[in-house]
Amino acid sequence: MKIYAINGSPRKGWNDAQMLDSFKKGVLSLIPDADYQEVFLYDLNYKGCRSCFGCKLLSLSEPRCAIKDDIYELLHELRHCDGFVFASPIYFSDASAELKAFFERLMYPGPVIKEIPIHAIYTMNAKKDKFDSVFLPSLSTTHKALEHNFKTKLNMTCAYYTFQRNNEHLYKPSSHSKPEDKLAYHNLHWENDLQNAYIDGVHFAEKLLQIRK
Ligand SMILES: Cc1cc2nc3c(=O)[nH]c(=O)nc-3n(C[C@H](O)[C@H](O)[C@H](O)COP(=O)(O)O)c2cc1C
């Protein structure tokens, strides 16, 4: 079983990375021999779609992005894998620019042939009500395109009001939140957020096993 985990956060080891790590543990608890590939997008050299239409040429045996850079093989692999998870911090009410550029290249070639299950992880400074009312509508076009292209239903795990930085005294105070409130919230909720990611990883693995049996 080939599974990809795509990290669309620029920060290694921070919120998205930890959520992805818990999700991975959940997946591997059910499919220990999975070929689980982790990708850190910010390590790769690429840009978004250039509208060259190279992926639409009639001469191609199957649709494939034509730009030969660091994500050329990965994009192809994702169209043939058993499932993938991606994670992104919310930046200005949307996914990170790197992830959005990646999705342009992933989806412009058009839909895949068989269902490929996808899971999304989002972490953000805001709380759930803001995610539901503002960020989710903003993400919905991308979500619909993913569901259409990969013939699947996208499920999500979110972590809200995330802990953003150490050594708070070195920085200008945030207009959104007090550091002591954030730390208290983090201490109360973070283990639970990670546990949710773990459980959703288990559910994702169940879905993969059911689809690929
Ligand atoms: C450029 C930038 C824009 C951001 N925009 C938002 C936003 O619109 N809404 C929000 O809730 N959090 C926003 N955040 C906060 C991040 O989404 C949040 O801290 C996230 O958990 C960081 O993930 P990471 O630790 O994996 O980097 C922003 C952070 C940055 C750096």
The ligand as a Gaussian input file, in Angstrom:
#p B3LYP/6-31G(d) Opt

LIG

0 1
 C        1.730000      34.342000       6.822000
 C        0.801000      33.798000       7.860000
 C       -0.569000      33.965000       7.703000
 C       -1.450000      33.413000       8.634000
 N       -2.793000      33.587000       8.438000
 C       -3.661000      33.032000       9.317000
 C       -5.071000      33.158000       9.119000
 O       -5.550000      33.772000       8.160000
 N       -5.882000      32.588000      10.036000
 C       -5.408000      31.872000      11.112000
 O       -6.202000      31.367000      11.898000
 N       -4.071000      31.698000      11.311000
 C       -3.191000      32.261000      10.443000
 N       -1.832000      32.086000      10.621000
 C       -1.357000      31.239000      11.759000
 C       -0.994000      29.798000      11.309000
 O       -1.996000      29.233000      10.484000
 C       -0.835000      28.863000      12.520000
 O        0.070000      29.388000      13.420000
 C       -0.432000      27.442000      12.098000
 O       -0.771000      26.529000      13.119000
 C        1.063000      27.335000      11.817000
 O        1.386000      26.035000      11.415000
 P        2.881000      25.444000      11.581000
 O        3.186000      25.478000      13.041000
 O        2.841000      24.067000      11.021000
 O        3.771000      26.356000      10.811000
 C       -0.940000      32.687000       9.749000
 C        0.444000      32.545000       9.918000
 C        1.313000      33.109000       8.988000
 C        2.812000      32.936000       9.176000

